[in-house]
Every structure is written in C-alpha cells, then in structure tokens.
Amino acid sequence: MTLRFLMPPSVGDARARARGELLERSLTRDLGERVEVEVAESYDALRFRVRARDVELAWLPSAVCAQCSSHIHAVYRVVRAGRSTYRSALVADRAAHLGLSRLRGARAAWVDPLSLGGYLLVRAHLVERGLVPEQTFASERFLGSHPAALSAVLDGDADVAAVSVAGDEDARVEEALALHGGRAGATRLEALLITQAVPTDALILTRALKPSRADALTKRITAGLPALRLAMEADALEPAKLEAYARIAALLPER
C-alpha cells in the first residue's frame, strides 16, 4: 500500500518540489514501501486533505496542526537550533527607515491567512498595539510562501513582510532572511518587531492510518529518518502532545 505524504507550500514552490522528489526516493527506501510526496497548493488544502483522511503523513504548519487535532494519530514537533518553538518577525528594507509609528499607508506582503510565522503572529502583535492591519496598511497580499513575501519587499512591490524566525536574537533573524531571501534578504532587510514564541511545525501521522500501521511508522520515525529531518530542516523530531498547539487556536480565523 502506498503512503501519501503532503508537504506545505510555505518554503517556496521550487524548493518544496525539489525536496519532495528527494524525500520520495529516500522514504521509499528507508520505510521499505512506496511513498508518494506532494506539495499542497495552500494551507487550506493541507487542512482539507488531512481532515478528509486523504493522506497518511503530512508536514503541518502549527496553525494547521491546531485545526486538525481530532484527525491526528501522532505528532512530532520539529527541533531547530535546539528549540521546538519559533517566532515571527515583521521586516522591511533598511533603506526605507520604517518603524511601527510609520506603518500607516504601507503595503504588506504575507504568506497565507493560516500562516503563523508569515501572518497571524505579527497580526496579533500589531492589534495588541492598536495597529489593526486592515486599518493600517494601504494593501495586504497573500503570496503563498516566505520567499515570495520577502521578494515583494526586495523588489519594491511591498513595504513590509512577515517571516518565521527561530528566535529573537539577531543571528536567528539573519538566518531566516538569508534562507528565504538570499544574500539580499540578509543584508537589506531588518526586523521591525519580533513576536511571542509558539510551537514549531510538525510531522503528523493522520487517522487515515490503521492503529497497527501507525504504531509501526512511529517506531521508524523514533529510530530516525535522516532524509526526513533534512527535508524539514530539523535537527530532530520530538514527540509532542496536541495540547501544545491548543493556545494557537485563539489566533486563527473561524473555520
């Protein structure tokens, strides 16, 4: 029986598809059964297919994980740089000399309406400070991935964007900007604010799996799948409880 593994689009279409091809071959070899890897068109598509039990494995952003809790058999939180939490940074071109007091009339580039790092965390942070995005920004666009959002700022098509960062240190912000925006991102962009921390994205086993098969996969994941960790840019995958994602629900739009 074929295992279906769904990846998010947030790392960028070309990068996600390249990783998917490598991961498909590696997991088929390591698990000893055929694995088909797909890249979801959107966060909504991820949520729909997990709830529909249309896939057995998925790499879920935190917000989607929170929305699919009753459809998940097991969850493995990603550990990066020794951390299993992340934050979001609102970034702008250094040359624009923007600040929180000068955001009115700016153009915003976001990742997805369900992206915590690429939209929701920054939105909540701004609202807490009386800066409601719908009333503050001249325009808001959802571009589907972190690279696309940062490119919009670098190309002058937007003034600010949100990006996931591993921590609030300058080095962690620079790493994220370099990863998603290349050298130009790391040198030209700066963080205007950094948000609270939330649990990282996760590998999940869905309810499409029978319990016995899910348990067998759990043992393989626990034993270690290097290609999977590499594709997810993870130092490790740690077992987690779905309750860890519960508080994220308050940030999400009604569904």
Residue pairs with C-beta under 8 A, 6 or more apart in sequence:
1 33
2 33
2 34
2 35
2 36
3 27
3 31
3 33
3 34
3 35
3 36
3 56
3 57
4 35
4 36
4 38
4 54
4 55
4 56
4 57
5 23
5 24
5 27
5 35
5 36
5 37
5 38
5 55
5 56
5 57
5 58
5 59
6 37
6 38
6 39
6 40
6 46
6 49
6 50
6 55
6 57
6 58
6 59
7 16
7 19
7 20
7 23
7 37
7 38
7 39
7 40
7 58
7 59
7 231
8 16
8 39
8 40
8 43
8 46
8 59
8 60
8 61
8 64
8 201
9 16
9 39
9 40
9 41
9 42
9 43
9 112
9 144
9 145
10 43
10 61
10 111
10 112
10 115
10 118
10 144
10 145
10 146
11 19
11 145
11 146
11 147
11 180
12 145
12 146
12 147
12 148
12 180
13 39
13 144
13 145
15 147
16 39
17 39
19 231
20 37
20 38
20 39
20 231
21 37
22 227
22 231
23 35
23 37
23 227
23 228
23 231
24 35
24 36
24 37
26 225
26 227
26 228
27 35
27 37
27 225
27 227
27 228
28 34
28 35
30 220
30 225
30 227
31 217
31 220
31 225
35 57
38 55
40 46
40 49
42 112
42 144
43 61
43 63
43 64
43 112
43 113
43 114
43 115
44 114
46 58
46 60
46 61
46 64
47 64
47 67
47 68
47 114
47 255
48 54
49 55
49 58
50 58
50 60
50 64
50 68
50 71
50 72
50 204
50 206
51 68
51 71
53 71
53 206
53 207
53 208
54 208
55 206
55 208
56 205
56 206
56 208
56 209
57 203
57 204
57 205
57 206
57 217
58 203
58 204
58 206
59 201
59 202
59 203
59 204
59 232
60 68
60 201
60 202
60 203
60 204
61 114
61 115
61 116
61 117
61 201
62 116
62 198
62 199
62 200
62 201
62 202
62 245
62 248
63 114
63 115
63 116
63 120
63 248
63 251
63 252
64 114
65 72
65 75
65 199
65 201
65 202
65 204
65 242
65 245
65 248
66 245
66 246
66 248
66 249
66 252
67 114
67 249
67 252
67 255
68 204
69 242
69 245
69 246
71 206
71 207
72 204
72 205
72 206
72 207
72 242
73 204
73 205
73 206
73 207
73 209
73 211
73 214
74 204
74 205
74 214
74 218
74 239
75 202
75 203
75 204
75 205
75 239
75 240
75 241
75 242
75 245
76 202
76 203
76 204
76 221
76 237
76 238
76 239
76 240
77 84
77 199
77 200
77 201
77 202
77 237
77 238
77 239
77 240
77 244
78 84
78 200
78 201
78 202
78 203
78 232
78 233
78 234
78 237
79 200
79 234
79 235
79 236
79 237
79 238
80 86
80 166
80 200
80 233
80 234
80 235
81 166
81 167
81 172
81 235
82 235
83 166
83 167
83 200
84 199
84 200
84 238
84 240
85 197
85 198
85 199
85 200
86 117
86 164
86 165
86 166
86 167
86 197
86 198
86 200
87 117
87 121
87 164
87 165
87 166
87 167
87 168
87 194
87 195
87 196
87 197
87 198
88 116
88 117
88 118
88 120
88 121
88 122
88 125
88 162
88 163
88 164
88 165
88 194
88 195
89 122
89 162
89 163
89 165
89 173
89 176
89 191
89 192
89 193
89 194
89 195
90 122
90 125
90 126
90 160
90 161
90 162
90 191
90 192
90 193
91 150
91 153
91 160
91 161
91 162
91 163
91 173
91 177
91 189
91 190
91 191
91 192
92 98
92 106
92 153
92 159
92 160
92 161
92 189
92 190
92 192
93 153
93 154
93 159
93 188
93 189
93 190
94 188
94 189
94 190
95 188
96 159
98 106
98 159
98 160
98 192
99 192
100 129
100 131
100 192
100 193
103 126
103 131
103 136
103 137
103 160
103 192
104 136
105 137
105 138
106 136
106 137
106 138
106 159
106 160
107 137
107 138
107 139
107 140
107 141
107 157
107 158
107 159
107 160
108 133
108 137
108 139
108 140
108 141
108 158
108 159
108 160
108 161
109 141
109 143
109 148
109 149
109 150
109 152
109 153
109 157
109 158
109 160
109 161
110 118
110 119
110 140
110 141
110 142
110 143
110 149
110 161
110 162
111 117
111 118
111 119
111 142
111 143
111 144
111 145
111 146
111 148
111 149
111 162
112 118
112 119
112 142
112 144
113 119
113 120
113 142
113 253
114 120
114 252
114 253
115 162
116 164
116 198
116 248
116 251
117 146
117 162
117 163
117 164
117 165
118 146
118 149
118 161
118 162
118 163
118 164
119 142
119 162
120 251
120 252
121 162
121 195
121 196
121 198
121 251
122 162
122 193
122 195
123 133
123 251
124 195
124 251
125 193
125 195
125 196
126 132
126 133
126 136
126 193
127 133
133 140
134 140
137 160
141 152
141 158
143 149
143 152
146 163
146 164
146 176
146 179
146 180
147 180
147 181
149 158
149 161
149 162
149 163
149 180
150 161
150 163
150 177
150 180
150 181
150 185
150 189
151 181
152 158
152 161
153 159
153 160
153 161
153 189
154 181
154 184
154 185
154 188
154 189
160 192
163 176
163 177
163 180
163 181
164 176
165 172
165 173
165 175
165 176
165 191
165 194
166 172
166 175
166 176
168 194
173 191
173 194
174 186
177 185
177 186
177 189
178 185
178 186
181 189
198 247
198 248
199 240
199 244
199 245
199 248
201 232
202 240
203 221
203 228
203 232
203 237
205 214
205 217
205 218
209 217
221 228
221 237
222 239
228 234
228 237
229 235
229 236
229 237
